[in-house]
Amino acid sequence: MSEHVRVERHGAVLAITLARPERRNAITVAMYRALADAVEGAATDPDVRLITIRGEGRDFTAGNDLADFMTALPRDMGDEIPVWRLLRALAANEIPLVAAVHGNCVGIGTTMLLHCDLVIAADGTLFKMPFVELGLVPEAASSLLFPALASRRRSARYLLLGESFGPDEALEIGLASHRAKEGAVEQRLGELVAALLAQPREALRLTQTLLRTGRRDEVTERMKLENAHFAERLTSDEVKQAIADFFAARAAKAVG
């Protein structure tokens, strides 16, 4: 378990919190392992009726911790590496999953939301998927699921150009299901949790499963395809240069 992922049980609710606010909840390989453990563990716990995920501090998550990702991630992108385990667990999840997001939702901070059943976006939330500008390709089956929501051309803006978008667009395309005023996300999350727990337990579970039935195999296959390209890209000179440029720009900004 990572110290930067807090997993708590509140009755029938498994509450997952990204708890690395000093680094804007940038996700390390160890954090991926803890997230995968939590989602996989919920699947085998009959007392868990609902999973929630949120971020502590200013942001939901700034995406992958690139320095950690490039050094700690195994070059062999096999089935058991933490990133793939989490994505596979999200695709197979049969427990209602609610995300409450605010601030920056970068990379996986946006694509994981495609696997949530309900998403609360706070005013001011910024969604961005900068895979191509880092020399990478999308993950989490976002190359399949995002066009299904947003259309292929709008997805090209977000995935090819890496354009950011806010809660208005997230609601319009269906990435977000609810909106909350800034600072009121926790309250809205509590209201949704109470509403879901008030539903008949088995009917809720079965309906959540039915909503995903028919696409799970397709999602898993797309994840495998993306994963293969992602692994190849990680060893490319293009990625190394893009990430070096990213850190150089960040250093220059800090000095300025």
Backbone as CSV, one residue per row, in Angstrom:
resi,resn,N_x,N_y,N_z,CA_x,CA_y,CA_z,C_x,C_y,C_z
1,MET,0.841,-1.199,0.000,0.000,0.000,0.000,0.874,1.246,0.000
2,SER,0.529,2.228,-0.805,1.285,3.476,-0.870,0.773,4.449,0.182
3,GLU,1.689,5.188,0.783,1.286,6.215,1.748,0.518,7.337,1.066
4,HIS,0.592,7.388,-0.252,-0.068,8.462,-0.988,-1.433,8.068,-1.556
5,VAL,-1.909,6.896,-1.201,-3.273,6.487,-1.534,-3.936,6.045,-0.236
6,ARG,-4.961,6.779,0.154,-5.671,6.457,1.391,-6.939,5.672,1.049
7,VAL,-7.054,4.504,1.645,-8.210,3.640,1.412,-8.918,3.427,2.739
8,GLU,-10.172,3.847,2.798,-10.928,3.790,4.046,-12.277,3.130,3.810
9,ARG,-12.767,2.453,4.841,-14.101,1.880,4.779,-15.036,2.694,5.654
10,HIS,-16.136,3.120,5.054,-17.191,3.807,5.786,-18.466,3.004,5.574
11,GLY,-18.673,2.026,6.425,-19.806,1.139,6.244,-19.644,0.345,4.958
12,ALA,-20.589,0.501,4.034,-20.564,-0.238,2.773,-19.791,0.502,1.683
13,VAL,-19.174,1.631,2.027,-18.469,2.452,1.036,-16.959,2.296,1.181
14,LEU,-16.294,1.989,0.072,-14.834,1.987,0.025,-14.412,3.334,-0.556
15,ALA,-13.792,4.164,0.265,-13.408,5.522,-0.136,-11.912,5.557,-0.442
16,ILE,-11.583,5.894,-1.697,-10.191,5.976,-2.141,-9.834,7.449,-2.331
17,THR,-8.723,7.857,-1.719,-8.288,9.247,-1.845,-6.843,9.302,-2.335
18,LEU,-6.610,10.041,-3.413,-5.246,10.332,-3.839,-4.714,11.381,-2.874
19,ALA,-3.690,11.008,-2.105,-3.256,11.846,-0.984,-1.789,12.232,-1.119
20,ARG,-1.487,12.922,-2.184,-0.138,13.451,-2.408,-0.251,14.913,-2.831
21,PRO,-0.907,15.715,-2.020,-1.234,17.079,-2.449,-0.017,17.946,-2.729
22,GLU,1.104,17.652,-2.059,2.302,18.469,-2.273,2.855,18.291,-3.687
23,ARG,2.476,17.205,-4.359,2.855,16.974,-5.753,1.630,16.937,-6.653
24,ARG,0.581,17.591,-6.185,-0.671,17.697,-6.954,-1.223,16.333,-7.335
25,ASN,-0.976,15.366,-6.444,-1.482,13.994,-6.609,-0.975,13.328,-7.879
26,ALA,0.219,13.698,-8.323,0.840,13.002,-9.448,1.021,11.541,-9.045
27,ILE,0.659,10.633,-9.932,0.561,9.212,-9.585,1.867,8.489,-9.891
28,THR,2.407,7.831,-8.875,3.607,7.015,-9.012,3.209,5.560,-9.273
29,VAL,4.198,4.744,-9.627,3.939,3.316,-9.840,3.430,2.675,-8.549
30,ALA,3.987,3.082,-7.407,3.518,2.548,-6.123,2.062,2.926,-5.874
31,MET,1.679,4.125,-6.280,0.286,4.544,-6.119,-0.638,3.723,-7.022
32,TYR,-0.172,3.437,-8.243,-0.957,2.572,-9.121,-1.174,1.208,-8.478
33,ARG,-0.136,0.693,-7.838,-0.253,-0.612,-7.182,-1.313,-0.561,-6.083
34,ALA,-1.294,0.509,-5.290,-2.266,0.647,-4.204,-3.684,0.815,-4.749
35,LEU,-3.830,1.573,-5.831,-5.147,1.758,-6.443,-5.675,0.434,-6.994
36,ALA,-4.797,-0.312,-7.661,-5.210,-1.611,-8.201,-5.616,-2.563,-7.074
37,ASP,-4.830,-2.578,-6.003,-5.162,-3.439,-4.851,-6.547,-3.094,-4.307
38,ALA,-6.842,-1.794,-4.227,-8.114,-1.359,-3.652,-9.298,-1.777,-4.516
39,VAL,-9.203,-1.537,-5.830,-10.320,-1.868,-6.719,-10.477,-3.380,-6.843
40,GLU,-9.369,-4.097,-6.966,-9.438,-5.559,-7.031,-9.996,-6.143,-5.738
41,GLY,-9.557,-5.586,-4.599,-10.027,-6.081,-3.316,-11.511,-5.874,-3.121
42,ALA,-12.028,-4.750,-3.609,-13.464,-4.482,-3.478,-14.294,-5.529,-4.204
43,ALA,-13.767,-6.035,-5.316,-14.503,-7.011,-6.118,-14.747,-8.311,-5.365
44,THR,-13.904,-8.600,-4.391,-14.035,-9.851,-3.639,-14.628,-9.634,-2.252
45,ASP,-15.051,-8.424,-1.952,-15.623,-8.107,-0.640,-17.128,-7.906,-0.785
46,PRO,-17.937,-8.853,-0.317,-19.383,-8.760,-0.505,-20.028,-7.613,0.260
47,ASP,-19.298,-7.029,1.210,-19.856,-5.943,2.004,-19.671,-4.562,1.372
48,VAL,-18.859,-4.494,0.305,-18.645,-3.214,-0.368,-19.752,-3.014,-1.404
49,ARG,-20.523,-1.945,-1.244,-21.619,-1.645,-2.172,-21.303,-0.481,-3.095
50,LEU,-20.274,0.281,-2.755,-19.994,1.498,-3.504,-18.533,1.877,-3.326
51,ILE,-17.914,2.364,-4.399,-16.538,2.859,-4.363,-16.563,4.342,-4.724
52,THR,-15.834,5.144,-3.969,-15.672,6.551,-4.323,-14.183,6.846,-4.496
53,ILE,-13.884,7.806,-5.347,-12.496,8.230,-5.528,-12.452,9.741,-5.647
54,ARG,-11.483,10.340,-4.970,-11.340,11.785,-4.951,-9.856,12.121,-4.791
55,GLY,-9.528,13.401,-4.879,-8.152,13.837,-4.693,-8.062,14.857,-3.580
56,GLU,-6.980,14.832,-2.845,-6.767,15.755,-1.734,-5.984,16.973,-2.213
57,GLY,-6.326,18.138,-1.711,-5.581,19.340,-2.074,-6.195,20.082,-3.240
58,ARG,-5.350,20.735,-4.028,-5.823,21.635,-5.087,-6.338,20.912,-6.320
59,ASP,-5.880,19.683,-6.549,-6.180,18.982,-7.793,-6.665,17.557,-7.534
60,PHE,-7.404,17.046,-8.514,-7.709,15.615,-8.494,-6.411,14.861,-8.729
61,THR,-5.787,15.083,-9.877,-4.438,14.569,-10.107,-3.811,15.260,-11.308
62,ALA,-2.518,15.508,-11.203,-1.749,16.082,-12.305,-1.290,15.012,-13.278
63,GLY,-1.819,13.787,-13.150,-1.448,12.699,-14.051,-0.283,11.895,-13.519
64,ASN,0.427,11.239,-14.414,1.560,10.424,-13.993,2.714,11.280,-13.484
65,ASP,3.376,10.783,-12.444,4.646,11.369,-12.033,5.675,10.901,-13.063
66,LEU,6.027,11.767,-13.997,6.816,11.340,-15.150,8.198,10.823,-14.765
67,ALA,8.831,11.458,-13.795,10.166,11.006,-13.392,10.093,9.595,-12.826
68,ASP,9.121,9.354,-11.953,8.940,8.017,-11.380,8.528,7.030,-12.462
69,PHE,7.643,7.460,-13.343,7.106,6.580,-14.369,8.219,6.056,-15.276
70,MET,9.149,6.929,-15.632,10.204,6.527,-16.554,11.273,5.663,-15.898
71,THR,11.399,5.743,-14.571,12.432,4.956,-13.892,11.883,3.712,-13.210
72,ALA,10.662,3.787,-12.667,10.131,2.669,-11.873,9.255,1.718,-12.663
73,LEU,8.730,2.156,-13.803,7.838,1.283,-14.570,8.654,0.228,-15.301
74,PRO,8.299,-1.051,-15.163,9.031,-2.092,-15.888,8.919,-1.884,-17.386
75,ARG,9.988,-2.149,-18.097,9.942,-2.020,-19.555,9.073,-3.122,-20.173
76,ASP,8.983,-4.261,-19.472,8.088,-5.318,-19.920,6.689,-4.987,-19.430
77,MET,5.838,-4.489,-20.325,4.497,-4.055,-19.944,3.569,-5.270,-19.861
78,GLY,3.884,-6.208,-18.991,3.094,-7.427,-18.843,1.820,-7.192,-18.062
79,ASP,1.046,-8.272,-17.922,-0.270,-8.174,-17.312,-0.246,-7.728,-15.859
80,GLU,0.854,-7.960,-15.151,0.853,-7.728,-13.709,1.494,-6.408,-13.294
81,ILE,1.888,-5.564,-14.229,2.414,-4.273,-13.792,1.254,-3.446,-13.236
82,PRO,1.514,-2.600,-12.261,0.428,-1.904,-11.557,-0.500,-1.085,-12.439
83,VAL,0.043,-0.407,-13.445,-0.807,0.424,-14.304,-1.847,-0.440,-15.005
84,TRP,-1.394,-1.522,-15.621,-2.308,-2.404,-16.331,-3.297,-3.055,-15.372
85,ARG,-2.833,-3.435,-14.187,-3.738,-4.030,-13.197,-4.874,-3.087,-12.846
86,LEU,-4.558,-1.803,-12.667,-5.615,-0.846,-12.338,-6.596,-0.696,-13.495
87,LEU,-6.084,-0.536,-14.708,-6.970,-0.353,-15.851,-7.858,-1.577,-16.055
88,ARG,-7.281,-2.745,-15.896,-8.056,-3.985,-16.045,-9.124,-4.083,-14.963
89,ALA,-8.766,-3.691,-13.740,-9.728,-3.739,-12.633,-10.872,-2.757,-12.863
90,LEU,-10.571,-1.574,-13.396,-11.617,-0.599,-13.681,-12.556,-1.110,-14.769
91,ALA,-11.988,-1.756,-15.792,-12.810,-2.279,-16.887,-13.715,-3.406,-16.406
92,ALA,-13.248,-4.197,-15.437,-14.011,-5.352,-14.957,-14.899,-5.024,-13.760
93,ASN,-14.774,-3.834,-13.223,-15.464,-3.481,-11.985,-16.985,-3.616,-12.098
94,GLU,-17.597,-4.249,-11.107,-19.051,-4.436,-11.073,-19.680,-3.800,-9.836
95,ILE,-18.985,-2.832,-9.269,-19.488,-2.095,-8.108,-19.644,-0.634,-8.525
96,PRO,-20.787,0.001,-8.247,-20.938,1.409,-8.604,-19.749,2.245,-8.133
97,LEU,-19.208,3.044,-9.046,-17.998,3.813,-8.788,-18.290,5.285,-9.059
98,VAL,-18.065,6.117,-8.052,-18.348,7.546,-8.146,-17.051,8.326,-7.937
99,ALA,-16.740,9.232,-8.866,-15.559,10.085,-8.733,-15.996,11.517,-8.466
100,ALA,-15.259,12.192,-7.598,-15.470,13.620,-7.333,-14.174,14.330,-7.682
101,VAL,-14.206,15.201,-8.706,-12.967,15.783,-9.209,-13.011,17.309,-9.152
102,HIS,-11.816,17.878,-9.063,-11.683,19.329,-9.005,-10.278,19.680,-9.466
103,GLY,-10.032,20.952,-9.736,-8.692,21.368,-10.146,-8.281,20.687,-11.443
104,ASN,-7.032,20.254,-11.516,-6.507,19.618,-12.720,-6.789,18.125,-12.736
105,CYS,-7.248,17.639,-13.885,-7.451,16.208,-14.133,-6.669,15.892,-15.398
106,VAL,-5.414,15.513,-15.237,-4.510,15.373,-16.372,-4.292,13.900,-16.696
107,GLY,-4.273,13.558,-17.983,-3.972,12.193,-18.409,-4.911,11.178,-17.809
108,ILE,-4.361,10.268,-17.009,-5.162,9.247,-16.348,-6.228,9.883,-15.460
109,GLY,-6.006,11.119,-15.032,-6.997,11.833,-14.230,-8.265,12.137,-14.998
110,THR,-8.181,12.118,-16.318,-9.372,12.227,-17.166,-9.818,10.858,-17.655
111,THR,-8.877,10.038,-18.139,-9.275,8.779,-18.779,-9.881,7.783,-17.793
112,MET,-9.459,7.782,-16.529,-10.063,6.841,-15.578,-11.536,7.155,-15.348
113,LEU,-11.915,8.417,-15.579,-13.310,8.810,-15.356,-14.245,8.131,-16.347
114,LEU,-13.720,7.690,-17.473,-14.521,6.968,-18.455,-15.034,5.648,-17.894
115,HIS,-14.417,5.170,-16.813,-14.804,3.892,-16.207,-15.608,4.083,-14.928
116,CYS,-15.902,5.323,-14.599,-16.724,5.608,-13.422,-18.188,5.688,-13.834
117,ASP,-19.074,5.360,-12.908,-20.503,5.385,-13.222,-21.081,6.784,-13.073
118,LEU,-20.599,7.520,-12.102,-21.012,8.907,-11.910,-19.762,9.741,-11.639
119,VAL,-19.738,10.951,-12.178,-18.586,11.839,-11.989,-19.096,13.227,-11.631
120,ILE,-18.668,13.733,-10.479,-18.988,15.096,-10.056,-17.793,15.978,-10.398
121,ALA,-18.034,17.028,-11.185,-16.968,17.957,-11.551,-17.233,19.305,-10.898
122,ALA,-16.259,19.812,-10.187,-16.387,21.119,-9.547,-16.191,22.231,-10.565
123,ASP,-16.778,23.385,-10.282,-16.494,24.573,-11.087,-14.984,24.789,-11.134
124,GLY,-14.485,25.114,-12.304,-13.056,25.378,-12.432,-12.212,24.156,-12.737
125,THR,-12.819,22.978,-12.783,-12.062,21.771,-13.116,-11.525,21.871,-14.536
126,LEU,-10.291,21.404,-14.734,-9.669,21.444,-16.051,-9.247,20.021,-16.432
127,PHE,-9.777,19.540,-17.553,-9.474,18.201,-18.055,-8.483,18.327,-19.210
128,LYS,-7.471,17.464,-19.211,-6.457,17.526,-20.280,-5.821,16.152,-20.463
129,MET,-5.641,15.760,-21.731,-5.020,14.467,-22.048,-3.827,14.705,-22.970
130,PRO,-2.661,15.042,-22.404,-1.501,15.456,-23.206,-0.610,14.295,-23.649
131,PHE,-1.203,13.183,-24.049,-0.399,12.009,-24.393,0.490,12.272,-25.607
132,VAL,-0.100,12.790,-26.674,0.659,12.967,-27.915,1.803,13.948,-27.726
133,GLU,1.574,15.042,-27.002,2.654,16.016,-26.828,3.810,15.462,-26.011
134,LEU,3.566,14.371,-25.278,4.638,13.687,-24.551,5.203,12.522,-25.360
135,GLY,4.762,12.394,-26.611,5.257,11.327,-27.468,4.584,9.991,-27.221
136,LEU,3.499,9.996,-26.450,2.826,8.766,-26.057,1.503,8.591,-26.809
137,VAL,0.777,7.562,-26.452,-0.555,7.318,-27.011,-1.543,7.230,-25.852
138,PRO,-2.840,7.383,-26.120,-3.836,7.295,-25.046,-3.852,5.913,-24.397
139,GLU,-4.442,5.866,-23.192,-4.592,4.605,-22.463,-5.994,4.528,-21.882
140,ALA,-6.237,3.456,-21.114,-7.519,3.234,-20.434,-8.679,3.084,-21.423
141,ALA,-8.367,2.640,-22.649,-9.363,2.478,-23.717,-9.996,3.809,-24.094
142,SER,-9.306,4.909,-23.790,-9.864,6.230,-24.108,-9.962,6.459,-25.614
143,SER,-9.117,5.785,-26.407,-9.211,5.931,-27.860,-10.487,5.294,-28.401
144,LEU,-11.107,4.433,-27.612,-12.398,3.830,-27.960,-13.551,4.559,-27.286
145,LEU,-13.432,4.798,-25.989,-14.553,5.310,-25.204,-14.791,6.799,-25.406
146,PHE,-13.712,7.571,-25.608,-13.915,9.013,-25.741,-14.659,9.376,-27.032
147,PRO,-14.285,8.811,-28.183,-15.069,9.110,-29.387,-16.523,8.671,-29.273
148,ALA,-16.783,7.610,-28.507,-18.165,7.166,-28.321,-18.981,8.220,-27.576
149,LEU,-18.314,8.986,-26.722,-18.985,10.066,-25.996,-18.996,11.370,-26.789
150,ALA,-17.830,11.743,-27.268,-17.628,13.112,-27.737,-17.620,13.285,-29.249
151,SER,-17.673,12.188,-30.002,-17.521,12.156,-31.453,-16.025,12.106,-31.792
152,ARG,-15.742,11.581,-32.971,-14.333,11.418,-33.349,-13.640,12.761,-33.513
153,ARG,-14.322,13.746,-34.094,-13.654,15.022,-34.357,-13.376,15.797,-33.071
154,ARG,-14.328,15.799,-32.150,-14.047,16.488,-30.891,-12.962,15.744,-30.124
155,SER,-12.976,14.425,-30.189,-11.926,13.648,-29.525,-10.566,13.966,-30.104
156,ALA,-10.523,14.253,-31.402,-9.243,14.617,-32.017,-8.683,15.901,-31.414
157,ARG,-9.567,16.838,-31.063,-9.102,18.061,-30.396,-8.449,17.728,-29.060
158,TYR,-9.075,16.849,-28.309,-8.591,16.549,-26.960,-7.401,15.589,-26.959
159,LEU,-7.387,14.644,-27.927,-6.339,13.622,-27.921,-5.187,13.936,-28.877
160,LEU,-5.480,14.471,-30.067,-4.399,14.799,-31.005,-3.750,16.133,-30.651
161,LEU,-4.563,17.132,-30.357,-4.033,18.457,-30.043,-3.804,18.664,-28.551
162,GLY,-4.374,17.801,-27.730,-4.203,17.935,-26.285,-4.905,19.144,-25.708
163,GLU,-5.967,19.626,-26.371,-6.694,20.787,-25.861,-7.358,20.449,-24.524
164,SER,-7.366,21.405,-23.636,-8.035,21.224,-22.353,-9.490,21.648,-22.474
165,PHE,-10.317,21.179,-21.543,-11.721,21.570,-21.517,-12.211,21.575,-20.082
166,GLY,-13.323,22.253,-19.858,-13.829,22.439,-18.510,-15.080,21.648,-18.200
167,PRO,-15.705,21.930,-17.062,-16.876,21.159,-16.634,-18.080,21.308,-17.547
168,ASP,-18.221,22.447,-18.210,-19.354,22.607,-19.134,-19.286,21.578,-20.252
169,GLU,-18.117,21.464,-20.874,-17.954,20.487,-21.942,-18.010,19.062,-21.405
170,ALA,-17.457,18.841,-20.216,-17.496,17.503,-19.617,-18.935,17.039,-19.409
171,LEU,-19.800,17.950,-18.970,-21.219,17.622,-18.799,-21.892,17.414,-20.151
172,GLU,-21.569,18.270,-21.097,-22.204,18.193,-22.417,-21.931,16.862,-23.096
173,ILE,-20.692,16.387,-23.026,-20.360,15.143,-23.722,-20.631,13.911,-22.880
174,GLY,-20.902,14.093,-21.590,-21.225,12.960,-20.743,-20.059,12.398,-19.954
175,LEU,-18.908,13.067,-19.985,-17.794,12.611,-19.142,-18.139,12.834,-17.674
176,ALA,-18.796,13.940,-17.378,-19.279,14.240,-16.027,-20.792,14.066,-15.999
177,SER,-21.298,13.617,-14.852,-22.744,13.447,-14.691,-23.348,14.542,-13.820
178,HIS,-22.535,15.143,-12.951,-23.012,16.168,-12.025,-21.976,17.275,-11.908
179,ARG,-22.434,18.437,-11.485,-21.541,19.570,-11.273,-21.743,20.104,-9.865
180,ALA,-20.686,20.643,-9.301,-20.764,21.223,-7.962,-20.016,22.540,-7.942
181,LYS,-20.442,23.444,-7.100,-19.701,24.678,-6.920,-18.349,24.363,-6.296
182,GLU,-17.388,25.204,-6.606,-16.054,25.001,-6.038,-16.148,25.006,-4.519
183,GLY,-15.572,23.988,-3.902,-15.633,23.864,-2.448,-16.819,23.065,-1.949
184,ALA,-17.723,22.673,-2.855,-18.917,21.931,-2.441,-18.926,20.506,-2.995
185,VAL,-17.783,20.054,-3.491,-17.725,18.729,-4.100,-17.983,17.623,-3.069
186,GLU,-17.402,17.775,-1.878,-17.581,16.754,-0.853,-19.046,16.620,-0.444
187,GLN,-19.718,17.743,-0.332,-21.135,17.718,0.023,-21.950,16.994,-1.054
188,ARG,-21.651,17.321,-2.324,-22.388,16.674,-3.428,-22.074,15.186,-3.478
189,LEU,-20.834,14.827,-3.206,-20.460,13.413,-3.169,-21.248,12.688,-2.088
190,GLY,-21.340,13.300,-0.914,-22.104,12.692,0.175,-23.559,12.483,-0.195
191,GLU,-24.142,13.441,-0.911,-25.540,13.321,-1.327,-25.727,12.164,-2.305
192,LEU,-24.790,12.027,-3.251,-24.899,10.940,-4.221,-24.683,9.582,-3.573
193,VAL,-23.741,9.525,-2.647,-23.500,8.274,-1.926,-24.757,7.850,-1.175
194,ALA,-25.379,8.785,-0.481,-26.598,8.470,0.262,-27.707,8.013,-0.674
195,ALA,-27.835,8.675,-1.824,-28.885,8.306,-2.781,-28.657,6.904,-3.340
196,LEU,-27.406,6.568,-3.636,-27.106,5.248,-4.174,-27.316,4.156,-3.134
197,LEU,-26.888,4.411,-1.908,-27.050,3.404,-0.854,-28.510,3.196,-0.486
198,ALA,-29.357,4.160,-0.801,-30.788,4.024,-0.510,-31.493,3.126,-1.529
199,GLN,-30.818,2.841,-2.659,-31.419,1.979,-3.671,-31.338,0.509,-3.247
200,PRO,-32.253,-0.324,-3.721,-32.165,-1.761,-3.429,-30.816,-2.315,-3.889
201,ARG,-30.143,-3.005,-3.011,-28.754,-3.394,-3.225,-28.541,-4.215,-4.495
202,GLU,-29.269,-5.309,-4.654,-29.014,-6.202,-5.777,-29.450,-5.578,-7.098
203,ALA,-30.541,-4.816,-7.080,-30.995,-4.149,-8.296,-29.961,-3.125,-8.759
204,LEU,-29.347,-2.430,-7.808,-28.315,-1.447,-8.135,-27.115,-2.128,-8.768
205,ARG,-26.672,-3.213,-8.156,-25.493,-3.926,-8.664,-25.751,-4.483,-10.061
206,LEU,-26.897,-5.117,-10.248,-27.210,-5.716,-11.539,-27.346,-4.658,-12.635
207,THR,-27.947,-3.538,-12.300,-28.119,-2.479,-13.290,-26.772,-1.882,-13.686
208,GLN,-25.879,-1.696,-12.699,-24.538,-1.200,-13.009,-23.838,-2.161,-13.968
209,THR,-23.991,-3.464,-13.728,-23.366,-4.471,-14.596,-23.980,-4.444,-15.984
210,LEU,-25.298,-4.317,-16.063,-25.972,-4.277,-17.362,-25.521,-3.074,-18.194
211,LEU,-25.281,-1.956,-17.537,-24.842,-0.766,-18.254,-23.492,-0.983,-18.944
212,ARG,-22.706,-1.909,-18.423,-21.379,-2.174,-18.983,-21.354,-3.407,-19.882
213,THR,-22.399,-4.248,-19.795,-22.425,-5.500,-20.538,-22.433,-5.238,-22.041
214,GLY,-21.648,-6.041,-22.768,-21.609,-5.914,-24.216,-20.413,-5.150,-24.719
215,ARG,-19.740,-4.430,-23.808,-18.590,-3.652,-24.249,-17.318,-4.020,-23.498
216,ARG,-17.450,-4.840,-22.451,-16.287,-5.115,-21.612,-15.145,-5.760,-22.394
217,ASP,-15.466,-6.748,-23.234,-14.410,-7.411,-24.007,-13.759,-6.437,-24.985
218,GLU,-14.571,-5.591,-25.602,-14.056,-4.611,-26.542,-13.127,-3.619,-25.844
219,VAL,-13.516,-3.199,-24.650,-12.697,-2.277,-23.866,-11.368,-2.920,-23.502
220,THR,-11.425,-4.166,-23.057,-10.195,-4.866,-22.669,-9.258,-5.031,-23.859
221,GLU,-9.811,-5.375,-25.017,-8.975,-5.537,-26.203,-8.343,-4.214,-26.622
222,ARG,-9.102,-3.118,-26.509,-8.527,-1.819,-26.866,-7.420,-1.449,-25.875
223,MET,-7.624,-1.752,-24.601,-6.574,-1.494,-23.619,-5.293,-2.239,-23.971
224,LYS,-5.421,-3.490,-24.397,-4.242,-4.279,-24.764,-3.522,-3.644,-25.951
225,LEU,-4.291,-3.180,-26.933,-3.692,-2.546,-28.105,-2.978,-1.254,-27.713
226,GLU,-3.655,-0.419,-26.921,-3.030,0.821,-26.457,-1.784,0.518,-25.638
227,ASN,-1.861,-0.501,-24.791,-0.749,-0.863,-23.921,0.484,-1.256,-24.731
228,ALA,0.261,-1.996,-25.818,1.385,-2.410,-26.657,2.067,-1.196,-27.286
229,HIS,1.269,-0.271,-27.788,1.842,0.948,-28.382,2.521,1.807,-27.307
230,PHE,1.894,1.885,-26.135,2.439,2.691,-25.045,3.820,2.163,-24.645
231,ALA,3.936,0.840,-24.517,5.215,0.235,-24.131,6.301,0.540,-25.155
232,GLU,5.935,0.453,-26.433,6.894,0.748,-27.497,7.319,2.211,-27.450
233,ARG,6.346,3.096,-27.192,6.643,4.523,-27.172,7.587,4.890,-26.026
234,LEU,7.457,4.218,-24.890,8.274,4.562,-23.731,9.773,4.436,-23.999
235,THR,10.133,3.562,-24.931,11.557,3.355,-25.227,12.037,4.225,-26.391
236,SER,11.158,5.035,-26.944,11.509,5.812,-28.139,12.261,7.093,-27.778
237,ASP,13.083,7.543,-28.718,13.788,8.813,-28.538,12.803,9.972,-28.477
238,GLU,11.689,9.840,-29.182,10.691,10.903,-29.209,10.142,11.179,-27.810
239,VAL,9.837,10.110,-27.081,9.326,10.275,-25.715,10.398,10.862,-24.809
240,LYS,11.598,10.355,-24.908,12.681,10.862,-24.065,12.887,12.364,-24.281
241,GLN,12.833,12.795,-25.539,13.021,14.209,-25.832,11.829,15.026,-25.330
242,ALA,10.612,14.511,-25.527,9.413,15.237,-25.089,9.400,15.412,-23.577
243,ILE,9.799,14.378,-22.858,9.795,14.464,-21.398,10.933,15.358,-20.910
244,ALA,12.078,15.308,-21.590,13.172,16.223,-21.247,12.732,17.671,-21.459
245,ASP,12.033,17.919,-22.551,11.525,19.270,-22.821,10.523,19.694,-21.751
246,PHE,9.700,18.752,-21.302,8.707,19.047,-20.267,9.392,19.507,-18.984
247,PHE,10.413,18.775,-18.561,11.108,19.131,-17.322,11.906,20.431,-17.488
248,ALA,12.451,20.647,-18.671,13.184,21.899,-18.912,12.242,23.095,-18.840
249,ALA,11.050,22.950,-19.414,10.067,24.037,-19.374,9.601,24.300,-17.951
250,ARG,9.435,23.229,-17.180,9.000,23.399,-15.795,10.079,24.079,-14.968
251,ALA,11.346,23.714,-15.199,12.448,24.341,-14.480,12.556,25.814,-14.825
252,ALA,12.375,26.134,-16.109,12.460,27.541,-16.539,11.327,28.346,-15.926
253,LYS,10.166,27.752,-15.825,9.020,28.436,-15.222,9.264,28.700,-13.746
254,ALA,9.875,27.719,-13.063,10.153,27.875,-11.632,11.160,28.998,-11.391
255,VAL,12.169,29.078,-12.261,13.191,30.123,-12.127,12.590,31.495,-12.429
256,GLY,11.729,31.531,-13.468,11.123,32.797,-13.857,10.123,33.288,-12.841
